[in-house]
Amino acid sequence: MTWISLRPLHSITAMPGHNGDIFMPMPRLISAVFVLMLTPALHAQAPQALTLSGDYPLTHDPSIAREGNTYYVFSTSLKSEEGQFPIRCSTDLHTWKRCGHIFDQIPAWIHEASPKTEVLWAPDISFFQGKYHLYYAYSSFGVNSSGIALATNATLDPNSPKYHWNDEGLVLKSTASDDFNAIDPNIILDSKGQPWLSFGSFWSGIKMRRIDAVTGKLSTTDTQLYALASRVRPENAAPPKPGLPADWQAIEAPFIVRHGDFYYLFVSFDLCCRGTHSSYRTMVGRSRRVTGPYVDDQGKPMLKDGGTQLLAANSRWLGPGGESILQRPEGDIIVFHAYDATTGKPALQISTLTWTNGWPHAELAITGESK
């Protein structure tokens, strides 16, 4: 057996030598050093919920991007008089302030196409072809006569002379005769830089269309509607409430990222927008192809109600969902909303997103409030 000399290490059993040095068996030393090296790594893998301050309350369906040293969060409009898609800015992810909005009012063409639309929903920010693309939805609660539209900008910096949001019009719509709902858009760039649009809410679940990278609109060469995820009707399912889809259909808010050899589809199960009765929870599955099939960590297809739970309610915050992920060299983060367990009001939540054995992990805060 090989022996190695080192100065006293009190936590490890060793044998004394002739000059006061400490000797220990090489296998035992290697094991001890390995444990010491591994412990910080394991600790670093634990996700952490960030403590937020400033204008983080009343944020719903957040989407995050970073340009320069500034983070920008875009969210669903809660009051039309505040402008469409309020923007919050931060340089440290902790302290947030309102820093503008996308539109002063709903575009006229949307009012004509969807007269019952009161506010615009679920923005998704991405960058390709040298500009920022903000996909968003219009609809009214509980129906699938909906649409996804696009706005673009050369920069997110409101102080830049190049800052101007261009209304690019309609991308995709659904009607009452369709079995899907064209809301909650998300763009993913595949390994070749090709953009894909995932979307969906209730009905038959999460869908996907290929996007023309130059126009930002639907591809004319690939017109297939891909199915990614859906819920399964349980036995003795409750009938739908008047004017609403059935609760058991509740899956929405897709967001896809590429990590390692897989694409990860994050979705929100169950019900949002019910204040203290909100039951959203964030689920995830993965696939080697952007178009699926996606399965959870037990191998259950997401098209058959599969999904690994990432976030669920705690005693302080309810219904975590409406997620968006920012991949960074210094570590990924996930932003989402949750509802104050006392007031029922939504607020921005941010957690580090860690990866263990090919699966993500996040944390829901236990402090903060939204009034």
C-alpha positions in Angstrom: 0.0 0.0 0.0 1.3 3.5 -0.8 1.7 6.1 1.9 1.8 9.8 1.7 3.1 12.4 4.1 1.2 15.6 5.0 0.9 17.9 8.0 -1.7 17.1 10.7 -5.3 16.9 9.4 -7.3 16.4 12.6 -10.5 15.2 11.1 -8.9 12.2 9.4 -7.6 9.1 11.2 -3.9 8.8 10.5 -0.7 7.2 11.7 2.3 9.0 13.2 5.7 9.0 11.5 9.3 9.3 12.8 9.5 13.1 12.3 6.1 14.2 13.6 4.5 14.1 10.1 1.2 12.3 9.6 0.9 9.3 7.4 -2.3 7.8 6.1 -3.4 5.1 3.6 -3.7 6.6 0.1 -7.2 5.2 -0.6 -8.5 6.7 2.7 -6.9 10.1 1.8 -8.4 10.1 -1.7 -11.8 9.4 -0.3 -11.5 12.1 2.3 -10.3 14.7 -0.3 -13.1 13.7 -2.6 -15.7 14.3 0.1 -14.2 17.7 0.9 -14.2 18.7 -2.7 -17.7 17.4 -3.4 -19.4 19.1 -0.4 -19.3 22.7 -1.8 -20.4 21.4 -5.2 -23.4 19.8 -3.7 -24.3 22.9 -1.7 -24.0 25.0 -4.8 -26.6 22.9 -6.6 -29.3 23.9 -4.1 -31.6 26.5 -5.8 -32.2 29.8 -4.1 -35.2 32.1 -4.1 -34.1 35.7 -4.5 -35.2 38.4 -2.1 -36.9 41.2 -4.1 -37.8 44.8 -3.4 -39.2 47.8 -5.2 -41.8 47.4 -8.0 -42.0 43.6 -8.0 -45.7 43.2 -6.8 -48.6 43.0 -9.3 -46.4 41.3 -11.9 -48.1 38.5 -13.9 -46.8 36.2 -16.7 -43.2 37.6 -16.5 -40.7 37.3 -19.3 -37.1 38.3 -18.8 -34.2 39.4 -20.9 -30.8 41.1 -20.3 -29.2 43.7 -22.5 -25.9 45.1 -21.2 -26.0 45.4 -17.5 -29.8 45.7 -17.2 -32.4 43.0 -16.7 -35.9 43.7 -18.2 -39.1 42.0 -17.2 -42.1 42.3 -19.4 -45.5 41.2 -18.0 -49.2 41.0 -18.7 -51.1 44.3 -18.3 -53.4 44.3 -15.2 -54.9 47.8 -15.9 -55.3 49.2 -19.4 -54.8 52.8 -18.2 -51.2 51.8 -17.2 -50.3 50.9 -20.7 -49.9 47.6 -22.4 -47.1 45.3 -21.1 -45.4 47.1 -18.2 -41.6 46.9 -18.1 -39.6 46.5 -14.9 -35.8 47.1 -14.8 -33.1 46.0 -12.5 -29.3 45.8 -12.5 -29.0 43.2 -9.8 -32.2 41.1 -10.0 -33.1 42.1 -6.5 -34.3 45.8 -6.7 -36.9 46.5 -9.4 -38.5 49.7 -10.8 -41.1 50.4 -13.5 -39.3 51.7 -16.6 -42.0 52.0 -19.2 -44.4 49.9 -21.3 -44.7 48.6 -24.8 -47.9 50.1 -26.2 -49.9 53.1 -24.9 -53.0 51.3 -25.9 -54.2 48.2 -27.6 -53.5 48.3 -31.4 -56.6 49.2 -33.4 -56.4 46.1 -35.5 -56.7 43.9 -32.3 -59.8 45.9 -31.2 -61.4 45.1 -34.6 -60.4 41.4 -34.5 -61.3 40.9 -30.8 -63.7 43.6 -29.5 -63.9 41.9 -26.0 -60.1 42.2 -25.4 -59.5 44.5 -22.5 -55.8 44.0 -21.9 -53.0 42.1 -23.7 -51.5 39.0 -22.2 -48.4 36.9 -21.7 -45.5 38.6 -23.5 -42.5 36.6 -24.5 -39.2 38.3 -25.3 -36.5 36.7 -27.5 -33.6 37.9 -29.7 -32.8 36.7 -33.2 -32.0 38.2 -36.6 -30.4 41.2 -34.9 -33.5 42.4 -33.1 -35.8 41.7 -30.1 -39.0 40.0 -30.8 -41.9 40.3 -28.3 -44.7 37.8 -29.0 -47.9 38.3 -27.1 -51.5 37.3 -27.0 -55.0 38.8 -27.2 -58.2 37.1 -26.2 -60.8 37.3 -23.5 -61.2 35.0 -20.4 -62.4 31.5 -21.0 -62.6 31.5 -24.8 -60.3 30.3 -27.6 -61.1 33.0 -30.1 -57.6 34.3 -29.7 -54.5 35.5 -31.4 -50.7 35.8 -31.1 -49.1 38.9 -32.4 -45.6 40.4 -32.6 -43.7 43.6 -31.8 -40.0 44.2 -32.5 -37.3 46.6 -31.4 -33.6 47.1 -32.1 -32.9 47.5 -28.4 -34.4 47.3 -24.9 -32.7 50.4 -23.7 -35.3 53.2 -23.5 -32.6 55.8 -23.5 -31.2 54.7 -26.9 -32.2 56.6 -30.0 -32.9 53.3 -31.7 -35.6 52.4 -29.1 -39.0 52.0 -30.8 -41.5 49.2 -30.7 -42.8 48.2 -34.1 -46.2 46.6 -34.4 -45.6 43.6 -36.7 -49.2 42.4 -36.6 -50.8 39.0 -36.4 -48.8 35.8 -36.3 -51.3 33.1 -35.5 -55.0 32.9 -34.4 -57.5 30.3 -33.2 -61.3 30.3 -33.5 -64.1 28.6 -31.6 -64.0 25.8 -34.1 -60.3 24.9 -33.2 -59.3 22.4 -30.5 -56.5 24.7 -29.3 -56.1 28.2 -27.9 -53.6 30.6 -29.5 -52.3 32.4 -26.4 -49.2 32.1 -24.1 -46.5 32.2 -26.8 -42.9 31.3 -26.4 -39.9 31.2 -28.8 -37.2 28.7 -28.7 -34.2 28.7 -31.0 -33.1 25.1 -31.8 -29.5 23.9 -32.1 -29.3 25.3 -35.6 -30.8 28.7 -34.7 -34.2 28.0 -36.1 -37.0 29.7 -34.2 -40.1 27.7 -33.1 -43.2 29.0 -31.5 -44.9 27.0 -28.7 -48.2 28.1 -27.3 -51.5 26.9 -25.8 -53.9 27.0 -23.0 -56.6 24.4 -22.0 -58.5 22.7 -24.8 -56.1 20.0 -26.4 -53.0 21.6 -24.8 -49.6 22.9 -25.9 -48.9 23.2 -29.6 -46.0 24.3 -31.7 -45.4 25.9 -35.1 -42.1 26.6 -37.0 -41.3 30.3 -37.5 -39.7 32.0 -40.5 -36.6 33.6 -38.9 -36.6 36.6 -41.3 -40.3 37.6 -41.0 -40.9 36.4 -37.5 -44.2 34.9 -38.8 -45.3 31.3 -39.4 -43.2 29.2 -41.7 -44.7 28.6 -45.2 -42.5 25.6 -45.8 -43.4 23.7 -42.6 -47.1 24.1 -41.9 -47.5 21.3 -39.4 -49.2 21.9 -36.1 -47.1 19.9 -33.6 -48.6 18.6 -30.3 -46.4 18.8 -27.3 -48.4 18.3 -24.1 -51.9 17.9 -22.8 -54.0 16.8 -19.8 -56.0 13.6 -19.6 -59.7 13.6 -18.7 -60.0 11.9 -15.3 -62.9 9.5 -14.4 -65.9 11.3 -13.0 -64.5 14.7 -14.2 -66.5 17.7 -13.1 -68.5 19.4 -15.8 -67.2 22.7 -17.1 -68.4 25.9 -15.6 -70.7 28.0 -17.8 -68.7 29.7 -20.5 -65.4 28.1 -19.5 -63.4 25.1 -20.6 -63.2 22.2 -18.1 -60.8 22.5 -15.2 -59.2 19.2 -16.0 -57.9 20.6 -19.3 -55.7 23.1 -17.4 -52.3 23.3 -19.0 -50.8 26.5 -20.4 -47.8 28.9 -20.4 -45.2 26.8 -22.2 -41.5 27.7 -22.1 -38.8 25.7 -23.8 -35.0 25.9 -23.2 -32.1 23.8 -24.6 -29.8 22.4 -21.9 -27.2 19.8 -22.7 -28.6 17.2 -25.1 -32.2 17.9 -24.3 -35.0 20.5 -24.8 -37.0 21.1 -21.7 -40.6 22.0 -21.8 -41.9 23.9 -18.8 -45.7 24.4 -18.4 -48.2 25.5 -15.8 -50.7 22.9 -14.6 -54.1 23.8 -13.0 -55.7 27.2 -12.4 -54.3 30.7 -12.5 -55.9 34.1 -11.8 -58.2 33.0 -8.9 -56.4 35.0 -6.2 -56.1 32.9 -3.0 -57.9 30.0 -4.9 -55.2 29.9 -7.6 -53.7 26.4 -7.9 -51.0 26.8 -10.6 -48.0 24.6 -10.3 -45.0 24.4 -12.6 -44.1 21.2 -14.4 -41.4 20.1 -16.7 -40.5 17.4 -19.2 -37.7 16.9 -21.8 -37.1 15.7 -25.3 -34.1 15.2 -27.6 -36.1 17.0 -30.4 -37.7 20.4 -30.1 -40.9 19.1 -31.5 -41.1 16.2 -29.0 -42.0 13.8 -27.7 -41.5 15.2 -24.2 -41.5 12.9 -21.2 -41.1 13.5 -17.4 -38.4 12.0 -15.1 -40.5 8.8 -14.9 -40.8 8.5 -18.7 -44.4 9.5 -18.8 -45.4 11.4 -22.0 -46.4 15.0 -21.5 -49.1 14.3 -24.1 -50.6 11.9 -21.6 -50.6 14.1 -18.5 -46.9 13.7 -17.8 -44.8 16.3 -16.0 -42.3 16.5 -13.2 -43.2 19.1 -10.6 -40.8 21.9 -10.3 -42.7 24.5 -8.2 -45.8 24.3 -6.0 -47.5 26.5 -3.4 -46.2 27.1 0.1 -47.7 28.8 3.1 -46.7 32.3 1.8 -47.2 32.1 -2.0 -49.8 30.2 -4.0 -50.0 29.1 -7.6 -46.4 29.5 -8.9 -46.4 29.6 -12.7 -46.3 31.7 -15.9 -42.6 31.0 -16.0 -39.7 32.3 -18.1 -36.1 31.3 -18.0 -32.9 33.2 -18.7 -29.8 31.2 -19.4 -26.6 32.9 -18.3 -22.9 32.0 -18.2 -23.0 32.7 -14.4 -26.1 30.4 -13.9 -29.6 30.1 -15.1 -32.6 31.8 -13.4 -36.3 31.3 -13.6 -38.8 34.1 -13.2 -42.5 33.4 -12.6 -45.5 34.8 -10.7 -47.2 33.6 -7.6 -50.1 34.9 -5.5 -49.9 36.4 -2.0 -51.5 33.8 0.3 -53.2 36.7 2.2 -54.2 39.2 -0.4 -54.4 37.0 -3.5 -52.4 39.5 -5.5 -49.7 38.3 -7.9 -46.0 39.2 -7.6 -42.7 38.6 -9.4 -40.7 35.6 -8.2 -37.1 34.8 -9.1 -35.1 31.7 -8.3 -31.8 30.3 -9.4 -32.3 27.3 -11.7 -30.0 24.4 -10.9 -29.5 21.2 -12.8 -29.0 17.7 -11.2 -28.8 14.5 -13.2 -30.3 16.2 -16.2 -33.3 17.8 -14.4 -33.9 21.4 -13.2 -34.7 22.6 -9.7 -36.1 25.9 -8.4 -37.2 27.4 -5.1 -40.3 29.5 -4.1 -39.7 32.3 -1.7 -41.1 32.3 1.8 -41.0 36.1 2.3 -42.4 39.2 0.5 -45.9 40.4 -0.2 -48.2 41.8 -2.8 -50.9 44.3 -2.0 
